[in-house]
Amino acid sequence: TVGTSPIPIPTPTKSSQTQSSSDTPSPSPDNKEIFPIFNTSIPLDLLENKF
């Protein structure tokens, strides 16, 4: 019971939390923070030329 209980419970919980936390908050703040900074400090022309 001790080995079986902790394994199945944390697996789905951590997976769901990790995916939710990683997918939702990670890309949102990262993209929002990176894009505005790049757009503000670097003009679109420079960005387009560089990329």
C-alpha positions as MATLAB code, in Angstrom:
seq = 'TVGTSPIPIPTPTKSSQTQSSSDTPSPSPDNKEIFPIFNTSIPLDLLENKF';
ca = [
       0.000    0.000    0.000;
       2.775    2.458    0.895;
       4.620    1.966   -2.412;
       1.468    1.729   -4.528;
      -0.393    4.656   -2.935;
       2.228    7.407   -3.360;
       3.211    6.338   -6.874;
      -0.176    6.503   -8.684;
      -1.381    9.555   -6.755;
       1.588   11.886   -7.427;
       1.964   10.695  -11.015;
      -1.397   12.030  -12.319;
      -1.359   15.000   -9.952;
       2.164   16.101  -10.874;
       1.537   15.445  -14.567;
      -1.633   17.554  -14.558;
      -0.070   20.310  -12.466;
       3.148   20.289  -14.453;
       1.373   20.442  -17.823;
      -1.113   23.074  -16.618;
       1.513   25.178  -14.851;
       4.076   24.746  -17.629;
       1.682   25.188  -20.564;
      -0.543   27.979  -19.225;
       1.572   30.299  -17.057;
       4.943   29.574  -18.641;
       4.224   30.554  -22.280;
       1.862   33.382  -21.308;
       4.273   35.372  -19.101;
       7.338   34.391  -21.115;
       5.829   35.406  -24.455;
       4.196   38.521  -23.026;
       7.395   39.579  -21.280;
       9.751   38.715  -24.139;
       7.621   40.075  -26.990;
       6.901   43.496  -25.452;
      10.550   43.873  -24.450;
      11.743   42.972  -27.942;
       9.099   45.135  -29.602;
       9.844   48.047  -27.281;
      13.635   47.927  -27.402;
      14.007   46.660  -30.980;
      11.929   47.986  -33.905;
       9.937   45.498  -35.975;
      12.195   46.158  -38.962;
      15.280   45.053  -37.030;
      13.442   41.999  -35.718;
      12.305   41.023  -39.202;
      15.759   41.584  -40.663;
      17.456   39.614  -37.897;
      15.048   36.699  -38.096;
];
